[in-house]
Amino acid sequence: MSSSPELDETLRQAILARPDAILEDPDVMQALVAANERAMGSNIVDLRAIAMERLETRLGRLEDTHRSVIAAAYDNLAGTNQIHRAILRLLEPGNFEGFLRNLRENVADILCVDAVTLVLESQPDPERDEGRLADVLMLADPGTCAGYVAGGRGGTPRQVTLRAPAGSDLLPDSAIHGQTTQRIRSEACLLLDLGKEHLPGMLVLGASDAELFSPDQGTDLLGFFTGVFERVLRRWLA
Protein backbone atom coordinates (compact mmCIF):
# COMPACT_ATOMS: atom_id res chain seq x y z
CA MET A 1 0.00 0.00 0.00
CA SER A 2 1.40 3.38 -0.92
CA SER A 3 1.92 5.96 1.81
CA SER A 4 1.68 8.85 -0.67
CA PRO A 5 -1.36 11.11 -0.24
CA GLU A 6 -4.05 10.50 -2.81
CA LEU A 7 -4.59 13.18 -5.47
CA ASP A 8 -7.88 15.04 -5.22
CA GLU A 9 -10.21 13.40 -7.72
CA THR A 10 -11.39 16.71 -9.20
CA LEU A 11 -7.77 17.85 -9.75
CA ARG A 12 -6.87 14.41 -11.14
CA GLN A 13 -9.68 14.52 -13.66
CA ALA A 14 -8.72 18.09 -14.68
CA ILE A 15 -5.11 17.00 -15.30
CA LEU A 16 -6.18 13.95 -17.30
CA ALA A 17 -8.53 16.09 -19.37
CA ARG A 18 -5.86 18.68 -20.20
CA PRO A 19 -2.34 17.30 -19.70
CA ASP A 20 -1.00 19.77 -22.23
CA ALA A 21 -1.86 22.63 -19.86
CA ILE A 22 0.77 21.35 -17.40
CA LEU A 23 3.39 20.92 -20.11
CA GLU A 24 2.84 24.47 -21.34
CA ASP A 25 3.06 26.05 -17.89
CA PRO A 26 6.76 26.67 -17.03
CA ASP A 27 6.05 27.30 -13.33
CA VAL A 28 4.15 24.02 -12.91
CA MET A 29 6.82 22.06 -14.79
CA GLN A 30 9.57 23.61 -12.69
CA ALA A 31 7.72 22.65 -9.50
CA LEU A 32 7.30 19.05 -10.73
CA VAL A 33 11.00 18.76 -11.60
CA ALA A 34 11.95 20.15 -8.18
CA ALA A 35 9.61 17.67 -6.46
CA ASN A 36 11.14 14.83 -8.46
CA GLU A 37 14.65 15.85 -7.40
CA ARG A 38 13.60 15.92 -3.74
CA ALA A 39 12.08 12.45 -4.08
CA MET A 40 15.31 11.09 -5.60
CA GLY A 41 17.38 12.24 -2.64
CA SER A 42 20.59 14.23 -2.39
CA ASN A 43 22.90 11.36 -3.43
CA ILE A 44 21.63 11.23 -7.00
CA VAL A 45 22.51 13.77 -9.66
CA ASP A 46 19.80 14.19 -12.29
CA LEU A 47 21.64 15.21 -15.45
CA ARG A 48 18.35 15.48 -17.30
CA ALA A 49 17.14 18.12 -14.84
CA ILE A 50 20.40 20.04 -15.20
CA ALA A 51 20.11 19.94 -18.99
CA MET A 52 16.50 21.10 -18.78
CA GLU A 53 17.46 24.01 -16.54
CA ARG A 54 20.15 25.13 -18.98
CA LEU A 55 17.74 24.85 -21.88
CA GLU A 56 15.20 26.95 -20.01
CA THR A 57 17.84 29.60 -19.38
CA ARG A 58 18.79 29.68 -23.05
CA LEU A 59 15.14 29.80 -24.07
CA GLY A 60 14.57 32.73 -21.70
CA ARG A 61 17.46 34.63 -23.27
CA LEU A 62 16.13 33.90 -26.76
CA GLU A 63 12.67 35.14 -25.77
CA ASP A 64 14.16 38.36 -24.34
CA THR A 65 16.13 38.90 -27.55
CA HIS A 66 13.01 38.20 -29.62
CA ARG A 67 11.01 40.78 -27.67
CA SER A 68 13.83 43.33 -28.01
CA VAL A 69 14.01 42.83 -31.78
CA ILE A 70 10.24 43.23 -32.15
CA ALA A 71 10.25 46.37 -29.98
CA ALA A 72 13.10 47.84 -32.02
CA ALA A 73 11.24 47.07 -35.25
CA TYR A 74 8.11 48.82 -34.00
CA ASP A 75 10.18 51.84 -32.88
CA ASN A 76 11.84 51.95 -36.28
CA LEU A 77 8.50 51.84 -38.06
CA ALA A 78 7.09 54.57 -35.82
CA GLY A 79 10.16 56.73 -36.40
CA THR A 80 9.91 56.24 -40.18
CA ASN A 81 6.25 57.25 -40.19
CA GLN A 82 7.08 60.29 -38.07
CA ILE A 83 9.79 61.47 -40.49
CA HIS A 84 7.53 60.89 -43.50
CA ARG A 85 4.76 62.97 -41.93
CA ALA A 86 7.20 65.79 -41.18
CA ILE A 87 8.49 65.75 -44.75
CA LEU A 88 4.98 65.95 -46.18
CA ARG A 89 4.38 69.02 -44.00
CA LEU A 90 7.57 70.63 -45.35
CA LEU A 91 6.23 70.33 -48.90
CA GLU A 92 2.86 71.97 -48.21
CA PRO A 93 3.56 75.77 -47.91
CA GLY A 94 3.33 77.97 -50.99
CA ASN A 95 5.70 80.72 -49.78
CA PHE A 96 8.81 81.07 -47.63
CA GLU A 97 6.98 82.71 -44.74
CA GLY A 98 4.56 79.79 -44.64
CA PHE A 99 7.50 77.40 -44.82
CA LEU A 100 9.08 78.96 -41.70
CA ARG A 101 5.76 79.05 -39.84
CA ASN A 102 5.09 75.43 -40.75
CA LEU A 103 8.56 74.48 -39.56
CA ARG A 104 8.07 76.19 -36.21
CA GLU A 105 4.61 74.79 -35.56
CA ASN A 106 3.53 71.65 -37.42
CA VAL A 107 6.93 70.06 -38.07
CA ALA A 108 8.04 70.71 -34.49
CA ASP A 109 4.87 69.05 -33.18
CA ILE A 110 5.28 66.01 -35.41
CA LEU A 111 8.92 65.53 -34.36
CA CYS A 112 8.01 66.08 -30.67
CA VAL A 113 10.62 68.82 -30.18
CA ASP A 114 10.41 71.99 -28.10
CA ALA A 115 12.54 74.27 -30.28
CA VAL A 116 13.42 74.51 -33.98
CA THR A 117 16.05 76.92 -35.28
CA LEU A 118 17.19 77.34 -38.87
CA VAL A 119 20.61 79.01 -39.12
CA LEU A 120 21.70 80.40 -42.49
CA GLU A 121 25.22 81.68 -42.96
CA SER A 122 25.73 84.93 -44.89
CA GLN A 123 28.52 87.40 -45.49
CA PRO A 124 28.97 89.97 -42.67
CA ASP A 125 26.80 93.03 -43.22
CA PRO A 126 26.59 95.98 -40.76
CA GLU A 127 22.97 96.52 -41.76
CA ARG A 128 21.99 92.90 -41.30
CA ASP A 129 19.28 92.25 -38.73
CA GLU A 130 20.82 89.90 -36.17
CA GLY A 131 17.48 89.08 -34.58
CA ARG A 132 15.43 85.97 -35.18
CA LEU A 133 12.95 86.00 -38.05
CA ALA A 134 9.59 84.31 -37.54
CA ASP A 135 11.05 82.93 -34.26
CA VAL A 136 12.83 80.22 -36.22
CA LEU A 137 15.34 81.76 -38.69
CA MET A 138 18.76 83.14 -37.73
CA LEU A 139 21.45 84.72 -39.91
CA ALA A 140 25.05 84.09 -38.90
CA ASP A 141 28.62 84.68 -40.10
CA PRO A 142 30.44 82.08 -42.25
CA GLY A 143 31.79 79.14 -40.27
CA THR A 144 29.24 79.50 -37.47
CA CYS A 145 27.35 76.28 -38.21
CA ALA A 146 30.38 74.00 -38.39
CA GLY A 147 31.79 75.67 -35.27
CA TYR A 148 28.57 75.10 -33.34
CA VAL A 149 28.42 71.42 -34.28
CA ALA A 150 32.14 70.85 -33.58
CA GLY A 151 31.84 72.53 -30.17
CA GLY A 152 35.52 73.45 -30.10
CA ARG A 153 36.69 70.02 -31.29
CA GLY A 154 38.69 69.50 -34.46
CA GLY A 155 37.83 67.37 -37.46
CA THR A 156 35.05 67.49 -40.00
CA PRO A 157 31.61 67.68 -38.38
CA ARG A 158 29.08 65.03 -39.32
CA GLN A 159 25.88 65.80 -41.18
CA VAL A 160 23.79 64.73 -38.17
CA THR A 161 24.98 65.18 -34.58
CA LEU A 162 22.92 64.05 -31.59
CA ARG A 163 23.98 65.29 -28.15
CA ALA A 164 23.26 67.33 -25.06
CA PRO A 165 23.40 71.08 -25.84
CA ALA A 166 27.05 72.11 -26.12
CA GLY A 167 27.10 75.52 -27.82
CA SER A 168 30.23 77.25 -29.07
CA ASP A 169 32.13 80.52 -28.70
CA LEU A 170 30.50 81.85 -31.87
CA LEU A 171 26.99 80.72 -31.02
CA PRO A 172 25.86 79.97 -27.44
CA ASP A 173 22.89 77.76 -26.63
CA SER A 174 20.81 80.77 -25.65
CA ALA A 175 21.10 82.18 -29.16
CA ILE A 176 19.97 78.90 -30.70
CA HIS A 177 17.14 77.84 -28.42
CA GLY A 178 16.02 81.28 -27.27
CA GLN A 179 13.46 81.30 -24.47
CA THR A 180 13.41 77.50 -24.32
CA THR A 181 17.14 77.22 -23.51
CA GLN A 182 16.66 76.36 -19.82
CA ARG A 183 14.54 73.30 -20.53
CA ILE A 184 16.44 71.91 -23.53
CA ARG A 185 18.23 68.68 -22.56
CA SER A 186 19.11 67.20 -25.95
CA GLU A 187 19.49 68.46 -29.50
CA ALA A 188 19.93 67.25 -33.06
CA CYS A 189 22.20 69.41 -35.24
CA LEU A 190 21.61 68.90 -38.96
CA LEU A 191 24.21 70.50 -41.23
CA LEU A 192 22.76 71.70 -44.53
CA ASP A 193 24.53 71.79 -47.88
CA LEU A 194 22.67 74.47 -49.82
CA GLY A 195 24.67 74.24 -53.03
CA LYS A 196 27.63 76.09 -54.53
CA GLU A 197 25.78 79.39 -54.75
CA HIS A 198 24.99 79.54 -51.03
CA LEU A 199 26.87 79.23 -47.76
CA PRO A 200 26.04 76.26 -45.51
CA GLY A 201 23.17 76.24 -43.05
CA MET A 202 22.08 74.28 -40.03
CA LEU A 203 18.80 73.07 -38.57
CA VAL A 204 18.82 72.54 -34.80
CA LEU A 205 16.06 70.56 -33.09
CA GLY A 206 15.91 70.95 -29.31
CA ALA A 207 14.02 68.71 -26.90
CA SER A 208 13.31 68.76 -23.17
CA ASP A 209 13.61 64.97 -23.19
CA ALA A 210 17.27 64.11 -22.54
CA GLU A 211 16.83 60.72 -24.26
CA LEU A 212 15.22 61.97 -27.47
CA PHE A 213 18.57 62.75 -29.14
CA SER A 214 21.36 60.58 -27.77
CA PRO A 215 24.82 60.01 -29.34
CA ASP A 216 24.33 56.23 -29.32
CA GLN A 217 21.23 56.41 -31.54
CA GLY A 218 21.19 55.77 -35.27
CA THR A 219 20.97 58.78 -37.58
CA ASP A 220 19.69 57.20 -40.80
CA LEU A 221 16.18 58.65 -40.58
CA LEU A 222 17.39 62.13 -39.60
CA GLY A 223 19.96 61.92 -42.39
CA PHE A 224 17.15 61.27 -44.87
CA PHE A 225 15.13 64.13 -43.37
CA THR A 226 18.19 66.42 -43.74
CA GLY A 227 18.58 65.52 -47.41
CA VAL A 228 14.95 66.35 -48.15
CA PHE A 229 15.10 69.54 -46.09
CA GLU A 230 18.18 70.71 -48.03
CA ARG A 231 16.40 70.28 -51.35
CA VAL A 232 13.25 72.05 -50.19
CA LEU A 233 15.26 74.96 -48.77
CA ARG A 234 17.34 75.32 -51.96
CA ARG A 235 14.09 75.85 -53.85
CA TRP A 236 13.16 78.77 -51.59
CA LEU A 237 16.64 80.29 -51.74
CA ALA A 238 16.88 80.06 -55.53
DANORTA-V335568 format. One line per field, one symbol per residue. phi: phi as a letter, one per 20 degrees, with the letter a starting at -180 (. if undefined). Layout:
phi = ???
This chain:
phi = .feffffgfffffffffcfffffeefffffffffffffffneedeefffffffffffffffffffffffffffffffffffffffffgffefgdbfffffffffdfffffeldebccdddebfgbgeffefedlmcdcdbfgnffffffflneenefffccdafgdmbffbfgfffelfegfdfdbbdddfdednfecffcbddddcfefefcdgeefdfffffgffffgfffgffef
